């Protein structure tokens, strides 16, 4: 019998040529040639063209099915600077506020166990909030990512991150610029996240490095990308850099509200271990960092100002993905629903139900994950 690979090749030859497959032989066989008869001539001239036609029709059907079911998406491989900004602006809604925290840093320690379950899958990522998105993106390696948040400040925070990812060659340089601390000696591409943060926690803040980084970030966003940032946007970008300079790796979710309960530091989040003892943060390895950096360089992590229960953003992202024959691979909603009224929860559920997804799409909250269709079934009915 033929091996499976040979069988497929043989069948493919049959479809392409429109011929009946000949029986394969493992040894050479001598056959006696016979003079053609009237019936055999008729067989070749009349019947075989019919078989050839059937074979070609079969091939066309298979090709059509392949393109219909498995055709490549038209999701962009990169975005021009103006297209990136236009996409962010068109999907955005009027900014709102979040009074519980300025949310420069997340407070979700469970992200490591959620990231542990993700595999490189392509598709589209949709998330909310600050840096925890990068860890999910590093694990998923989507074709494009949208980070949606009601605050304009979050969009500007992600523009700071965008500039730093593009400017910095490795994790140590990235942390040096983020925290405005000179790069400690001995750190390299093989350093663990624990070693990186242990070194930077001992480093003193540098006003000179803060000034240098501020100038480079301004130049990158305003002159290289030519993003039309307002004076208020630039002022907030400077505030972000100052906050990370002042607090360093000890910066937390509750920095703007000292009366709040203690929250994990940036260092704690980035060095957190999952249930198997693995580190799943975007700073765990150079490869994880590089995966996010590559998307940032191609303008494929798009920050958007939007309300999950609003009329434009989530539905707009879904339509953008649908038009390009894509699907959402991961939707990360954190604990957004906690802050929604009953009416807004209905709107939120109606919005996410419009997203193009599959049976394997993941829905992530701040502590757990489930398949997206299963999450939709738990939505309240109007």
Residue pairs with C-beta under 8 A, 6 or more apart in sequence:
2 10
2 24
6 24
10 21
10 24
11 21
13 19
13 21
14 20
14 21
14 55
15 55
15 58
15 59
15 62
16 55
16 59
17 52
17 55
18 51
18 52
18 53
18 54
18 55
18 56
18 59
19 48
19 51
19 52
19 55
20 51
71 325
72 325
73 143
73 324
73 325
73 326
74 323
74 324
74 325
74 326
75 124
75 143
75 144
75 321
75 324
75 325
75 326
76 143
76 144
76 300
76 324
77 298
78 298
78 299
78 300
79 87
79 298
79 299
79 300
79 302
80 299
81 225
81 226
81 227
81 299
82 226
83 299
84 225
84 299
84 302
85 225
85 227
85 228
87 302
87 320
88 155
88 302
88 303
88 304
88 305
90 316
91 146
91 302
91 304
91 306
91 312
91 313
91 316
91 317
91 320
92 155
92 304
92 305
92 306
92 312
92 313
93 305
93 306
93 307
93 310
93 311
93 312
93 313
94 305
95 150
95 151
95 152
95 305
96 150
96 151
96 307
97 150
97 151
98 150
98 151
98 339
100 257
101 107
101 253
101 254
101 256
101 257
101 260
102 153
102 255
102 256
103 129
103 130
103 151
103 153
103 154
103 253
104 130
104 157
104 240
104 243
104 244
104 251
104 253
104 255
105 130
105 131
105 251
105 252
105 253
105 255
105 263
105 265
105 266
105 269
106 129
106 130
106 131
106 132
106 253
106 269
107 252
107 253
107 254
107 263
107 264
108 132
108 269
108 334
108 366
108 367
109 264
109 268
109 269
109 272
110 366
110 367
110 368
111 132
111 135
111 136
111 269
111 272
111 280
111 281
112 135
112 272
112 273
112 274
112 278
112 279
112 280
112 281
113 274
113 275
113 280
114 136
114 364
114 368
114 369
115 135
115 136
115 138
115 139
115 274
115 280
115 281
116 139
116 274
116 275
116 276
116 278
116 280
117 362
117 369
118 136
118 139
118 140
118 330
118 362
119 139
119 140
120 139
120 140
120 141
121 140
121 141
121 142
121 329
122 141
122 142
122 143
122 329
123 140
123 142
123 143
123 326
123 327
123 328
123 329
123 330
124 142
124 143
124 144
124 145
124 146
124 317
124 321
124 326
124 327
124 328
124 329
125 133
125 136
125 137
125 140
125 142
125 144
125 145
125 146
125 328
125 329
125 330
125 332
126 145
126 146
126 147
126 148
126 314
126 317
126 328
126 330
126 331
126 332
126 355
127 133
127 136
127 137
127 145
127 146
127 147
127 148
127 330
127 331
127 332
127 334
128 147
128 148
128 149
128 308
128 332
128 333
128 334
128 336
129 147
129 149
129 154
129 334
130 154
130 157
130 158
131 161
131 266
131 269
131 282
132 269
132 332
133 145
133 147
133 332
134 161
134 282
134 292
135 280
135 281
135 282
135 288
136 330
136 332
136 364
137 145
137 282
137 291
137 292
137 295
137 301
138 282
138 288
138 289
138 291
138 292
139 280
139 288
140 329
140 330
141 291
142 295
142 329
142 330
143 300
143 326
144 295
144 300
144 301
144 302
144 326
145 295
145 300
145 301
145 302
146 302
146 303
146 304
146 317
147 154
147 158
147 301
147 302
147 303
147 304
148 304
148 305
148 306
148 308
148 313
148 314
148 317
149 155
149 303
149 304
149 305
149 306
150 305
150 306
150 307
150 308
151 305
152 233
152 236
152 305
153 236
154 303
154 305
155 303
155 304
155 305
156 229
156 233
156 236
156 237
156 240
157 240
158 301
158 303
159 221
159 227
159 229
159 233
159 237
159 303
160 217
160 237
160 240
160 241
161 296
162 221
162 296
162 301
162 303
163 216
163 217
163 220
163 221
164 174
164 177
164 178
164 213
164 217
165 174
165 292
165 293
165 296
165 297
166 220
166 293
166 296
166 297
167 177
167 216
167 217
167 220
168 174
168 176
168 177
168 293
170 189
170 286
170 289
171 189
171 191
171 193
171 196
171 283
171 286
171 289
172 183
172 184
172 187
172 188
172 191
172 196
173 183
174 283
174 289
175 181
175 196
175 197
175 200
175 249
175 283
176 182
176 183
176 200
176 209
177 209
177 213
177 216
178 244
179 200
179 203
179 205
179 244
179 245
179 248
179 249
180 205
180 206
180 207
180 209
180 210
180 213
180 241
180 244
180 245
181 200
181 203
181 204
181 205
181 206
181 209
181 248
182 203
182 206
182 209
184 199
184 200
184 202
184 203
186 199
187 195
187 196
187 199
189 286
190 286
192 279
192 284
193 270
193 271
193 279
193 281
193 283
193 284
194 271
194 279
196 283
197 249
197 267
197 270
197 271
200 248
200 249
200 267
201 248
201 249
201 250
201 267
203 248
205 245
205 246
205 248
207 245
210 241
210 242
210 245
213 241
214 238
214 241
217 237
217 241
218 234
218 237
221 227
221 229
221 237
222 229
222 234
229 237
243 251
243 255
244 251
247 255
249 265
249 266
249 267
250 265
250 266
250 267
251 265
251 266
252 262
252 263
252 264
252 265
252 266
253 260
253 263
253 264
254 260
254 261
254 262
254 263
264 272
269 281
270 281
270 282
270 283
270 284
271 279
271 281
272 279
272 280
272 281
273 279
274 280
278 284
279 285
281 288
282 288
282 289
282 291
282 292
283 289
292 301
295 301
304 313
304 317
305 313
306 312
306 313
306 314
307 313
308 314
308 333
308 336
308 340
308 348
308 351
308 352
309 340
309 344
309 345
309 347
309 348
309 351
310 347
310 351
314 348
314 351
314 352
314 354
314 355
315 351
315 354
317 355
318 328
318 354
318 355
318 356
319 354
321 327
321 328
321 355
321 356
322 356
326 356
327 356
327 357
327 358
327 361
328 355
328 356
328 357
328 361
328 372
329 360
329 361
329 362
330 361
330 362
330 364
331 352
331 355
331 357
331 361
331 362
331 363
331 364
331 372
332 364
332 365
333 352
333 363
333 364
333 365
334 365
334 366
335 365
335 366
336 348
337 345
337 348
337 365
340 348
342 380
345 379
345 380
346 379
346 380
346 382
349 376
349 379
349 380
352 375
352 376
353 376
353 379
355 372
357 372
357 373
358 372
359 371
359 373
360 371
361 371
361 372
361 373
362 369
362 370
362 371
362 372
363 369
363 370
363 371
363 372
363 374
363 375
